[in-house]
Amino acid sequence: MADHISHISPASDRRDDGTKIPHVHPLVQLHYERNWHEELQSRISKNGPWDDWTLYRLAVEAQEARLVQSFDELQCMRSLPSLEPMPHQISTARKVLHEMGGRAILADEVGLGKTIEAGLVLKEYMVRGLVRRALILVPASLVLQWVRELNQKFGIAAVAQKKEHTWHYDVVVASIDTAKRDPHRDILLNSDYDLLIIDEAHKLKNKKTTNYQFVTQLRKKYCLLLTATPVQNNLDELYNLITLLKPGQLGGQSEFAANYVVDKRLPKNEGQLQDVLSEVMIRNRRSDGDISFTKRIVKNVPLILSPEEQSLYDAVTGFVRERYDETGGDLTSMLSLVTLQREVCSSRDAVFITLVNLFKKTAEDSPMRPKIWELVEYIREIKANTKAEKALEIIRQTDEKVILFTEYRATQEYLLQFFRSHNLTAVPYRGGMNRGKKDWMMDLFRGRAQVLIATEAGGEGINLQFCHHMINFDLPWNPMRVEQRIGRVHRLGQTNDVQIYNLCTVGTIEEHIVNLLHEKINLFELVIGELDHILERFDKGEQIEKQIAQMMLESSGQGDLQNRFAHLGNRIGQIRNTSDNNKTNAPFDALLNGISDNVEVRP
C-alpha cells in the first residue's frame, strides 16, 4: 500500500510556473481520485460525461437571453410579455433614456398614451438598477388609474397614498394636493427620489403657485412632466415648466424673452427655440407614424315622452322661467333652478330630490312652496320611465358590456333598481366611492356585470377599452364633458369601433343639444383633442353652458329656442372651419408640433 501511495505522489512540489503546490496528504488524494473515477463512470453510463444534453442546451440559451445586444434596446421589454407598446411610445422612452438623461416633458397630443411612455421609462430605470424610489403626483381622480396601470401592465408594485406611512414605499402614487399639505409635505421634502413623475403638469405653469414651489423643492434625480398642453396662454408658462425640469435650459427669464418672445403669445426665432425645446420635450401627434384610432359610430335615439312625463317637463320649464322673470333676468341666482331644468330630462327621481331640498329651504309663508308641491304631484302621476325602457332594450340587443353615463346620482340609483328588476346585472361607479370600492366595481364590470352606470365624477380618469358600447342616458350642456365621456372608451388601445347611443327626448332642450353636438359642432367626428382648441377660442366650455341656460330661460317657445341654438351652432361652426383652414390658429401649435419632427418614430 505504501508503494502504491509513493507511486501516485507528485514527482515535484512545484508547478510549471515555479509556484509551490500546496501539500495534500496522499490518502486524501487517493480518496478524491477514486470518487471522481466512480462519478465519471456513472455519467458515461447515462448521458455522457457532461450530463443531459437538453439541460445543457437550456442553460446556454438562458445565458444568451441575458446578454445585452445593444445599450439602446429596452431591457424591460423582456419582463413585459403582455405589453405591446406602440412604436412612438418605445421611441419616446429610448429618447428620454439615452438623449435627455431622464428629464423630459412628454407633450404628446391627447390620447396617445403618455402614461405608457412614462411607465416604460420607470420600468427600464428599475431594471437597470438606476431607480428604486419613485414618486408619481397626479390629479386625485387619476390616482387609482395610475396604480392599476403600473401594477397590471408593468409589474411595478405601486401603491396609492393613504396614510403617512405609505410614503415610505418605493413607488407611491398620490394627489399633488395631498402631497403639498402638512404633515405630508415635510416627509416628502426630506426624502430623496430617484424619479419624479407629474401628470397634467400644465397645472404647474404659474411659478407663483404653491404647487410649483413645492415641486421645485422636491429632491429628484430624474423627472418626467406629462402634459398635452405645455403652453396654453403665454410663453412664460413654457419657460416655467422647462425651468422646473432643467433650470438654465432657456437661460434667465429676461434672456429667454429677448431671444424668443415678441410678446407673451407670439414667439420669434422659432427654429432655434424648437431646437432648444427638443432637448427636453417630446411631442408625438396623431398624424405621426401608424397612430390610429377606431371609428365612432353614433346613433341618436329620439324618444317620445309619455303624456305624464311631458306634463312634468312643461311644468318644470314654466316654473323655472317664472322664477327667472321674477329675478329680473339674474342668471347667477338661478343655478339650482337651472339644475332642475336639466334633471327633468334625466329622471323623475332626480327632479324629486331637488324639489324636496328646495321645499325645505323655502320659507313656510313663501308663495313658492305650493308651486313646488304642485310639481311633486306631477311626479306622482308618472308610472314609467321612457328612457330607462329604451336603454334596457338597447342593452339587451347589444348583448355585450355597456357603460351608461348619467349626470345624477338619483338617476343612477333608479337605473340600478330598474335593471335589477329586469334581471340585468349592473354596478354603479361614482365619485363619492372610496378607492377600494371603485376597484371592486370595476372588477365586477370586467367580470360578471353587463352594465356599468357611471356619473360624471365617477367617470373621470377611468379607462374602459375592453368595452365599446356606450349610452348617454342624459346629455351635459358642456360639449367637453360629452367628449370626456367618450374618451373613457374611445382611446388608444381600443380595438373595436365604439358604438355611442344618445337618448334624446323630442320636444325638450335635449333635442336641441343633440343637434348642436352632432350637426353644428360635429363633435362625434372630431379627432381627440380638437374640441379643446375650438372651445378655448369660444371662451371655454363653461361659457357654452351659461349661454344654453340663458337661451332656455329667455326663449318664447320651441321655435325661438331652435333659432337661438342654430345661431350658437353657427358661431362654433365658424371657429371649427377656421381651425381646419388655418392649422396655426392656436398660437403655439406650430411651435410645439415642430418639436415632434425631432422624434424618430421607428417601425
N, C-alpha and C positions, 0 to 999 in steps of 0.2 A: 504493500500500500504506500509505503514511504517512497519507493522507487517511482511509483506512478505519479505521486504528488510532485516529486522532483522533476519528472519529465514534463509536466504541464506548467511549471513555474516559468515566469518570463525570463528570457535569456539576458535581458538588460533592464535596469531600472530607469532608463532614460528613453524619452520619445525621440522621434526623428529630428524635432527642432531643438533637442537638447534639454528640454524641461524634464523635471523628475516626475516619474509615475508614482502616485500615492500607493503605499504598500497595502495589499489585500491579502488576508490570510488564505493560504492555499485551499483549506477546506471550504471556506465561503465561496471562493471562485469556482470550485468543482460543483458545489450545490447549484450555483447560478447557471452553469453551463448545462447541467442535466435538465433543469426546469425549462430552459429555453429550447432545448432539443425536443423535449416532450410536447411543448406547446406548438412548435413548428410542425411536428408530425401530425398533431391533431388538426391544424388548419389545412394542411395538404390533403388530408383525407376528406375534408368538407368542400371548401370553395377555393382552394389555393392559398398561398402564403399571405395574401392581402385581404382575406375575408370576403364577404359578399360583394360582388361587383356592382350590383344595383345600389347598395348603400353608399359605396364609394362614389358612384356617379352622381347621386343626390347631393353628397357633400360638396362635390366640385361645382355643381350648379348653384348651390347655396352661396358658395364663395363668389362665384361670378355675379350673382344677383346683387351682392353687397358692394361691388365695385362701382365707383362713381365715374361714369364715362365722360362727363363734362361738368365743369363747375357751374355752367349756366343752367343746367336742367334742374327742374324742381324735384328734389328728393322726396318731398311729402306725397307726391302722387302715387308712390309705391304703397303707401299705407292708406290710400283713399280709393279703393277699388270701385266703390259705388258712386263716386262723384265724377261727373263728366263736365268740367268747366268749358265754357265757350272759348274759342281761340283768343278773342280780345281780352278775356279775363286772365288767361295764362300769360299772355304778352304783357299785360299790365303788371302782374305780380313779378315777373322777371325784371322789368324795368325798375320797379321800386327797389328790388333787392340789389341789383347789380349796377345801376346807374344813379340812383337817388339816395343811396345809403340809408334806406329805411325811413326817410322823412319825405312825405309826399301828400299832395292834395289829390284825391280821387274825385274827379269832377265829371264823371260820365253823365250823359243825359238820363232822365228819369227812366227807371225800369230796366237798366242794362246790367244790374247785378253788382253794385259796388260792395255789398255785403260779402259776396263770394270772393271778390278780389281781396278784400281785407282779411277774410278767413284764410285764403291761400298764403298771404304774406305771414300771418301769425303762425300758421302751422309749419311753414318752411323754416322760420326762425327757431321754432321749438325743436324741430327735427335736427337742425344743425347745432343745437345747444347754445344758441345766442339769446334766446328769450325763455325765461322761466315765469316771471311775474308780468301780467298784462292787466291793464285797466281799460274798460270799454265804457264810455259815457254816451248815453243815448237819451232821446225823449222817453218819458215814463211809459208811454204806450208801446214802445218798441223793445222794452227790456226782455220780455218773455220770448219774443221772436228771435232776438239775437242769441239768447241762451239755447233755444231749441236748435237753431241753425248750427251753432258751434258744436253742440253735443252730437247731433244726429248726422250732420254732413261731414264734419271734420274730426270727430272723435276727440274733441277738446273738452276737458272736464270743467266747463264754465259754470259759474253759479250766479244766480240773481241775488243782489244785495238785499238783505232783510234786516239783520241786526248788526251791531257794532263789530262783533267777532267775525262776520262774513268777510270783512275787508282783508283778513289775513290769508284767505285762499289765494291760490296762484293766479287764477283767471276769474275776474269779477266783472259782471255787467251791472251797471247802475244808472239811475237817472242823474243827470248833471245837477238838477235842482236839489236832489237829496245830498249829493256829494259835497256841494259847496256850503251846506248848513252844518252848524255845530250839533253834536260833537264829531261828526264825520270829517269835517274839514281838516281839523288838526291831525287826525290819523293819516289822511292821505298826504298832506303836505310834509309829514315826517317820514314818508315812505319813499323808496326808490323803485321805479318801474322800468322794466326793460322795454315795454311797448305801451303806448297810449293810443287808443283809437277813439275818435269822436265822430258820431253820426250826426247828420243835419248840422254840420259845422258852420253853415251860414248864419246861424243864430249867435255866433261869436264875432260878427262883423264889426261891432262897436267896441273899441278898446276901452271905453269908459265904464262898461258894464261889469258887474261883479263876476259874471261867468268868464269873461275874457281875463280879468285879473287873476281869477282862481286858476284857470288852465295855465297861464303864464308861470305861475309859481310851482306847478307840479314838476317833480324831477323825473325826467323820462329820457331814455337813450334813443329810442325810435318813436316816431309819431306819424299817425295817419289821420287826415281830416277828410271826411266824406261829405260832399255836397254837390247837388246838380246845379246850384246857382251860387258860385263863389263870389259873384258880384251882381247886385240887383239894382242899387240906386246910384252909387258913385264909386269911383276908382279907389277911394280911401278904404272901402271895405276889402277890396282885393289886397291892398297893401297891408292892412291889419292882419288878415289871415296868414299871409306869407311870412310876415314878421313873427307871428306866433309860432310858425313852423320852423323857419330858418332866419333868425334875426340877422339883418345886414344883407340879405339876398338882394333887396331892391335899394340898398343904401338907406340914408336917413329920409325922413318924410319930405323935407324940402328938396333933397336931391332927386327923389322919385318924382315929385311934382314938376320939377324943372325939366327932367329928361323925358317924361312920358305922359304928362297931363296938359291938355289945352284948357279944359275946365273939368269940373268934377265928373261929368258924364261923357266927355269926349277925349279919347286917348290920342297921343301922337307917337311917331316913331314905332308904329305897331309891329313891324317886322322884328325890330330889336327887342321890343317888350315881349313878343311871343317867344323869342329865343331864350330870354331870361326866365320866363314863366315855365317853359318846357323842362327846365332843370328841376322844378319842384311840383309840376302839375301834369296830370294825365287826363285827357278828356276824350272818351270814345262817343261816337254818335251812332244813331240808328242806321245811318247811311254807310257806315264803315263795314267792310268785310261781309260776313254772312249773318249779320244780326237781323233776325226777322221775328215777327210775331204772327200768331194765328189770327183768324178773322173774328170780327164781332158780328154776330147775326142778331139783329134787333127785331122784335115783334111787339108793336104797340097793341095792347088788348083793350079795345073800348068796351065799357060796361054801362048798362042802363041801370040806374039805381031803382030800387023798389019805391013805390009811392011814399011809404013811410020814411025811407032814407032821404028821398028828395025833399020831403017836407022839413026834416031836421036840418038839411043843408040850407034851404032857403030861410028858415027861421034864424039860424045862427048868423048867416050873412046879413040879414036885416038888422039883427041885434048889434052886431059889430059896427056896421055902418052908422047906425043911430048914435052909438056911443062916440064914434069919430066926429060926427057933426056937432055933438054936444061939447066936445073939447075945442072946437074951432079949428079943426084940422091939425091938431098937435100929435104927430105920429109917435114921438118919444114916450108919451103916456099910454100908448095903445099896445105895448108889447105883449101883455098877457092875453089881450083880446085877439090880436093877430095870430097868436099861437092857437087860440080856439078855432079860428077860421081854417088853419092848416090841419088841425086834428080832425075836423069834421069830414075831411076827405080820407081819413085813415080808418077810424072805427068809432062806434058809439061809446065804447069803453073809454077811449082816450078823451073824448069830449066830456063824458060824465065826471071823470076825476077832476078836470079843470073847473067844471061848473060847480062842483061841491066845494072846492077850495075857494072859488070866487064868492060863493054864497056865504061862507064862513067869514070872509074878510069884509063883507059889505055890512054897513050899519043896519040895524034892525028896522029903523024908520026910513030907510032909503027906498025910493020907488023902483030901484033896480032889482030889489030882492024878488018880488013876484014875477018879474020878467025872466029872471034866471030860472025860477022854479017852473015857469012855462016850458022852457027848453028841456028841463028834466022830464016833463010829461011827454014831450015828443019822443024822447029816448025810450020811454016805457012802451011805446007803440011798436017799436022795431023788433021784429021776431027773428030776423035772419041777417046775414052779412053777405052781400053780393060779392064783394071782393074775396072773402075767405073761401066761398064756394068755388070761385073761378081758380083761385090759387091751388086748391085741392085737386081740381080737375087737371090743371097743367102738370102738377107733380106726379099724379098717377099715370098720365100719358107719357111722361118722360121716363119714369121707372129707373131713374138714376139719382145720384145725390144732387141736392139743390140747396143753394143758400138763398134765403129770403131776407130782404132788408126792410125794416120799418124804422121810422124815427121815434116811435113812442113805446115806452115800457108797458103801458096798459094794453096796447095792441099786441105786443109780444106775448103777454100773459094770456090774452084771449085766444090767440092763434095756437098756443101750446095746448090749451084745453080743447079747442075745436078739432085740431088734428088728432089728439089722443082719443076723442070720442068717435073718430072715424078710422081708428086702428092704424094710424100713421105715426111712426116714431120720429119725434122731433126734439131737439135740445136747444136751449137758449144760449146766447153769448152776448154779454153786455158789459158796459164799463164799470159798473159797481161790483163786479165779481173780483175776488182776490186771485192771485196768480195761479194758485193750485187748482181752483175751481175752473178757471179758464182752460187750463191744460186738460183737465178732466173732460170738459165739454168738447174740446177739440178731438180728444182721443175717441170719445163716443161717436162723434160725427164721422171720423175716419173709419170707425168700425161698423156698428150696427144701426146707427141712426141715419135715416134718409135725408132729413132736413135739418139745417142749422138756421135758426131765426136770430138774426143779429140786429142790434140797434146801431145807431151812428157811432156812439162812443165805443161800443164793443168791437166794431169793425176796423178800428184804426190799427194798422200795423200787422194784421194777420195775413198770411199767405195761404191761398187755397187752390194751388194749381191742380190738385187732384180732383177738383170739382169744376165743371164747366157749364153749369146751368144756374142762372141767377134770376130772381124775381124781385123787381122793385114794387113792393106792396103799396107804398106811397112814395111820392117824389119830393125831395128837398127843393126849395126855391133857389138855392145856390147851385149852379151847374158844376162847380168844382167838387162839391160833395157827392154829386152823382158820379163824376169821374173817379173819385177816390173809392167809391163802392165797387165800380167795375174793375179798378186796379187790383182788388183783392184776388180776383180770379184770372183776369186777362193781363198776364205779365210774362216776362222771360221765364221759360221753363214749362209754360202751358203748352201741351202737345195737341189739344183739341180746339176746334173753333168754339168760341164762347157764345152760348145762347142766352140772350137777355130779353126778359119779358117785362114790359112796363104796363102795369094795370092802371087804366085811365078811365075815370068816371065822366061820362058825357054830361055836358051842361054844368060843369063845375070848373073852378080855376085850374084843376089838373089838366083838363083838355088843352088849355092854352099853354101850360108849361111844357107838356109833351111836344106840342107843335114848335115851341121856341127851341127846345133842346134838339129836336130831330130835324126840323125843316130849316130853321134860321141859323142856329149855331152849327148844326150838323155834328153834334158832339160825338155821336157814336162811330163816326168815321175819322175822327181826328187821331193823329198819332199821339203816343204818350208824351205828355209834357207840352203839347201845342196849346192846350187850353190855358195853361198858366200865363203864357205870353199875351193871349187875347184878353183875358180878364184883367191882367195887370194894366194894359192900355185902356181898359174900360173903367179904371178906378176901383179895382178889386172886386171879388165876388160878393162881398157883403153889400156893396152898393146896389148890385142887382136885386138882392133880397129886399132891400129897402124900397126900391122902385116898384117891384112887383106888389108889395104890400100897399104902397100908395095908389097904384093903379086900381087895385081891387077895391080899396076903400072909396075912391073918388069916381069910379065909373058909374054911369047911369043905367047900365044893363049889359047883357051878354054881347051885344053888337059893339057897344062903346069899348068894352074890355078887350074884345078881339082886335079892334083898331089900335088900341094902346099897345098891346103885345106885338102887333105887326110892326109898329114904329120902333119899339125896343129891339126887336129881332133884326130889323134893317140896319140899325146902328151897329150892332155887334157883327152882323154880316159884312159890313163895310170894313171893319177892323180886320176881320179874317182875310178878306180879299186883299187888303193892303199888305198883310203879312205874307200871303202867297206870292205877291208880285215883288215884294221888296224883302229879301231874306235878311237884310241887315236892319230891319225896322227896330228890333230891340237893340239898344245902343251897344251892348257888349257881345252880341252873338258872334260877329265877325272875328273879334279879338280872341274869344275863347275857342271857337271852332277851329281857328287856325292852329291852335296848340295840338289838336288831335292829329295833324299831319305829321307830327314828330313821333307818333306812336306807331311802331311796326306791328301790324296785325298778321300774325303768322298762321298759316293753314294748319 
